[in-house]
C-alpha cells in the first residue's frame, strides 16, 4: 500500500515539474504553431495560384489553370497542416502515456 502511494506521488511530482518546465512555451508556443500551420496552408495555395497564372498567360485554354492549381495547392496545404497537427497530437499522447506509467 505504501509503495503504491510513493509511486503515485512520484508520478504526480514528475508531472508538476514537467508542467513548470514547459509553462514557458504556453502562449507563444501555441501562437507559433498556429502561424506554422497557417503558413503550411498559405504557401502551397499561393504557389499554385502563381503557377496557374503563369500557365494561363503562356497557354490559354478552355479551363483555368489558375483555379485548378489554386484548389490543388489548397488541398496540398490542408494535407500538410493535417500532418503537422497529427504529429503534435501523437507527441502529446505519447507524453501523457509516459506520465501514467
N, C-alpha and C positions, 0 to 999 in steps of 0.2 A: 504494500500500500504506500509506504513512504517513498519507495523507489519510483513508483508511477507519478507521485506528486512532484518529485525532483525533476523527472523528465519533462513533465508538463510546464513546470516553472522555468526550466532551462529553455524550452522551445519558445515560450512567451517572451522571455528576456531577449532571445536572439531576434525575434520578430521586431521588438521595440527598437533594438539597436539598429537593425537594418532600416526601419522606417525613419529614424532620425538621420541616418546617413543619407538616405535617398530623398529626404524632405527638400533639400536644396534644388532638386530637379523639378519639383512640383509644377508651378505655373509656367515657368519658362520652358521646361521640357515639353509640356503639353502644347504650348503655342508653337514651339519649333516643329513638333510632329505634325500639327495641323498645317503649317506652312509647307513642310516637306511633302505631305500628301497633296496639298493644293497644286504645288509645282509639278508633281508627278502626273497630274491630270492635265494641267495647262500646257506644258511644254509639248507633249505629243499632239495635242489638239491644234496648237498654233503652227507647229511644224507641218502637220497635214494640210492645214489651210494654205500655208505659204507654198508648199509644193503643188497643191491643187491650182492656185493662182498662176504659178509659173507654167504648169502644163496647159491650162486654159489659154494662156497667151500664145503659146507655141503651137498648140494643136486644138483648134476649135472643133467641136463635135456636137452631137445631139445631146449628150449628157454632160453634166457639170463635174469636172474633176475636183473642183474646189469643195463642193458639197460632199462628194463621196469620200474624199480624203479627210475632210473635217470630221465626219462621222467616224471614219476608221481610226483617226487619231484620238478621238474622244473615247472610243471603245478600248483602245490600247491603253490610254491613260487610266481609265477606270479599272482595268485588269491590274495595272501596275499598282494603283492605290490599294486595291483589294489584297494584293500580295503583301504590301507593307503592313497593313492592318492585321492580316492573319499571322504574319511573323511576330509582330509585337504581342498579339493576343496569346500566341503559343509560349512566348517567353514569360509572360505574366502567369500563365497557368503552370508552367514549369517551376517558377519561383514559389507559387502557392503550394504545390505538391511537395517541394523540398521543405517548406515550413511545417508541414503536417507530419513529416517523418521524424 
